[in-house]
Amino acid sequence: MKNIYLINYSVKGIKSLDEDVKLSFYKKTISKDPDMHGYNIKGIYGMNGSGKSGIVTSVKILKNILTDPGYLNNPIIQKNLDSIINKKQENYL
C-alpha cells in the first residue's frame, strides 16, 4: 500500500466538535513531489472539552474507512459511530 499523507483536514460533529475545525499540516506550496518528512504533529493541547479527542477520533475513523473496506458494515462500529457523531456530550458537575 502506498503512503497516504493528510495535508488539509476539516471535521465537524464528532464528540464535542460543534463547529468546523480545519487543520493544515503543510505550510509550503505543494509541488509535484512534496517533502513530508519533518512535519509531524508533536502534540495537541487545549482546554477540557475543546475537541482534542474529537480530532484524534475523527482521524482514526478516516484511517479505518480508507484502509478497511468493511469498516462501516460492522454493526459494532455502526453503534459506536452513532454514539459519537453529532451527539455533543453534556458535562454536568
Buried (B, 14 or more C-beta within 10 A) or exposed (E): EEEEEBEEBEBBBBBBBEEEBEBEEBEEEEEEEEEEEEEEEEEEEEEEEBBBBBBBBBBEBBEEEEEEEEBEEEEEBEEEBEEBEEEEEEEEE
